Amino acid sequence: MKKIVFLDEYSVANRDMSSITSQGEYKAYDFTRKEDVVERLRGAHIAITNKVVIDGDAMRQLPDLKLICIAATGMNNVDLNTAAELGIEVRNAVGYSTTSVAETTLASALALARHIVYFDEYCHDGRYAAAERPFCFDRMTYEIRGKRWGIIGLGNIGREVARLATAFGCEVSYHSTSGAKREEAYPAMELDELLRNSDIVSVHSPLNERTRGLIGLEQLKMMKPSAIIINVARGGIIDEAALAEALDNGYISAAALDVFSTEPLRQSPLYNIRDRHSLLTSPHNAWAAAEAIDRLIGCIAENIRVWLAKQ
């Protein structure tokens, strides 16, 4: 029976793991620090990791390790070159979070356009109860119907966002960060044109040498003062200091971030912006609806089943 070790099981939120645990001798750790990786994987044939790094040095100390299952789509926490050199298979999970992230993107746009958080606080902190009038126009709200929605990165998630935005009556266009030319249902634009044209911009591209720092102060200044930008992809694509400056100076109206340059985000100018209601934040959980986590577990289980069948 093969030994399976999950290094950061907290990342699946206590969902049913029986499809994985039934396939071998299973051991889980809630979270694992870098200095404990080798010891905890010693003797394991299969490692599961969401964000815990398994580097080349660790792999060379683990002769029994034959399969690494990444409990995510991104594979930047595993040294793929060393894994290939040592004959360790690496399998990720694809497509499990498309619906969850796309819905979060739409929810973020709606929340910012309609100032959902501000008006909820207005009711809960006693201001509404103390008001003489039945309506509050502290902040004007807007419909997203008829708005121009620009998508950066038209992969699986970007395409689903495009479908949902279209259903809400938005006019969708996109920018390909890879430069790939292909037939799509939406017009392609260069980045500068997309930023100038759009009322709402959402980011769905991977973090790589082409996208790191893609949106800085120069790009934010190109956008409409009424525009919203949303990043549910990877931190580092939008310069956070530049975003804080853009919000404080009214270069754009609002932003939503689910991802950050460092996670957790310890210190950042984003915490000190003048109008906190211009920034909607969440702790990298756009992907993590219960249904998406269950699909993720299913992907990992299938990757293990396929590998075991070859042994």
FENLINQUI-V171752 format. One record per pair of residues at least 4 apart in sequence whose C-alpha atoms are under 7 Angstrom apart, sorted by the first residue. I is the first residue (numbers start at 0). J is the second residue. If there is no record, write none. Layout:
{{I J} {I J}}
//
This chain:
{{0 23} {0 24} {1 23} {1 24} {1 44} {2 23} {2 24} {2 25} {2 43} {2 44} {2 45} {3 23} {3 24} {3 25} {3 26} {3 43} {3 44} {3 45} {3 46} {4 25} {4 26} {4 27} {4 40} {4 43} {4 45} {4 46} {4 47} {5 26} {5 27} {5 28} {5 46} {5 47} {5 48} {6 27} {6 28} {6 29} {6 30} {6 31} {6 47} {6 48} {6 51} {7 28} {7 29} {7 30} {7 31} {7 48} {7 49} {7 51} {8 27} {8 28} {8 29} {8 30} {9 13} {9 29} {9 30} {10 49} {11 292} {14 293} {16 20} {16 296} {17 21} {18 300} {19 300} {20 25} {31 35} {31 36} {31 51} {32 36} {33 52} {35 39} {36 40} {37 41} {37 57} {41 61} {42 63} {43 63} {43 64} {44 63} {44 64} {44 65} {44 66} {45 64} {45 65} {45 66} {45 67} {46 66} {46 67} {46 68} {47 67} {47 68} {47 69} {47 70} {48 68} {48 69} {48 70} {49 69} {49 70} {49 71} {50 76} {51 76} {52 76} {52 77} {53 57} {53 76} {53 77} {53 78} {54 58} {54 77} {54 78} {55 59} {55 78} {55 81} {56 60} {57 61} {64 87} {65 87} {65 88} {66 87} {66 88} {66 89} {67 88} {67 89} {67 90} {68 89} {68 90} {68 91} {68 299} {69 74} {69 90} {69 91} {69 92} {70 91} {70 92} {70 295} {70 299} {71 91} {71 92} {72 91} {72 92} {72 93} {74 91} {78 82} {79 83} {80 84} {81 85} {82 86} {82 87} {82 88} {83 87} {90 302} {92 295} {92 298} {92 299} {95 291} {95 294} {95 295} {96 100} {96 286} {96 291} {97 101} {97 155} {97 156} {98 102} {99 103} {99 285} {99 286} {99 287} {99 288} {99 291} {100 104} {100 156} {100 285} {100 286} {101 105} {101 156} {101 159} {101 160} {102 106} {103 107} {103 285} {104 108} {105 109} {106 110} {107 111} {107 255} {108 112} {109 113} {110 114} {110 115} {110 116} {111 115} {111 253} {112 140} {112 141} {112 142} {113 140} {113 141} {114 118} {114 140} {115 119} {116 120} {117 121} {117 276} {118 122} {119 123} {120 124} {121 125} {121 126} {121 127} {122 126} {122 127} {125 129} {126 130} {143 169} {144 167} {144 168} {144 169} {145 168} {145 169} {145 170} {146 169} {146 170} {146 198} {147 169} {147 170} {147 171} {147 197} {147 198} {147 199} {148 169} {148 170} {148 171} {148 172} {148 197} {148 198} {148 199} {148 200} {149 171} {149 172} {149 173} {149 193} {149 197} {149 199} {149 200} {149 201} {150 157} {150 172} {150 173} {150 174} {150 200} {150 201} {150 202} {151 173} {151 174} {151 175} {151 176} {151 201} {151 202} {151 203} {151 204} {152 157} {152 174} {152 175} {152 176} {152 202} {152 203} {152 204} {153 157} {153 158} {153 173} {153 175} {154 158} {155 159} {156 160} {156 203} {157 161} {157 203} {158 162} {159 163} {160 164} {161 165} {161 171} {162 166} {163 167} {164 168} {164 169} {165 169} {165 170} {165 171} {171 185} {172 185} {172 186} {172 187} {172 188} {173 185} {173 186} {173 187} {173 188} {174 187} {174 188} {174 189} {174 190} {174 193} {175 179} {176 209} {176 210} {188 192} {188 193} {189 193} {190 194} {191 195} {192 196} {193 197} {194 221} {194 222} {195 221} {195 222} {195 223} {198 223} {198 225} {198 226} {198 227} {199 226} {199 227} {199 228} {200 227} {200 228} {200 229} {201 228} {201 229} {201 230} {202 229} {202 230} {202 231} {202 232} {203 231} {203 232} {204 232} {205 232} {205 233} {206 210} {206 211} {206 233} {206 236} {207 211} {210 236} {211 235} {211 236} {212 235} {212 236} {212 237} {212 238} {213 236} {213 237} {214 218} {214 219} {214 236} {214 237} {214 238} {215 219} {215 237} {215 238} {215 241} {216 220} {216 241} {216 242} {216 245} {217 221} {219 245} {219 250} {220 250} {222 226} {222 251} {223 251} {224 249} {224 250} {224 251} {224 252} {225 251} {225 252} {226 251} {226 252} {226 253} {227 251} {227 252} {227 253} {227 254} {228 253} {228 254} {228 255} {229 254} {229 255} {229 256} {230 255} {230 256} {230 257} {230 258} {231 256} {231 257} {231 258} {231 285} {232 258} {233 258} {233 259} {234 258} {234 259} {234 260} {235 259} {235 260} {238 242} {239 243} {239 269} {240 244} {240 268} {241 245} {242 246} {243 247} {243 268} {243 269} {243 272} {244 248} {245 249} {245 250} {245 251} {246 250} {246 251} {246 252} {246 253} {247 272} {247 273} {252 277} {253 277} {253 278} {254 277} {254 278} {254 279} {255 278} {255 279} {255 280} {256 279} {256 280} {256 281} {257 280} {257 281} {257 282} {257 283} {257 284} {257 285} {258 282} {258 283} {259 264} {268 272} {286 291} {287 291} {287 292} {288 292} {289 293} {290 294} {291 295} {292 296} {293 297} {294 298} {295 299} {296 300} {297 301} {298 302} {299 303} {300 304} {301 305} {302 306} {303 307} {304 308} {305 309} {306 310}}
//
